């Protein structure tokens, strides 16, 4: 283990291969995030700093996917409601107006 470039009293194993410097967990952030780095695809500092900032694309994609709404139309009156991904039938029924719910129940 080596010493952090900013905190010589701390040991760390996080190496910036571009600058050949070691960073502790407190300092763990890419120094040049907007400049090309040939090591970026395998750089743990890059990925950990992005995750720490909440910018991880996988997490953002999961968050946006969980917020998708779908328009559902109920016959015979063609009443439309928005249904979120992951919504249960019980939650859906609680949002329906009484007439629509009665018509929906009769169709089954």
Secondary structure, 3 states (H helix, E strand, C coil): CEECCCCCCCEECEEECCCCEEECCCCCCCCCCCCCCCCHHHCHHHHHHHHHHCCCHHHHHHHHHCCCEEEEEECCCCEEEEEECCCCHHHHHHHCCHHHHHHHHHHC
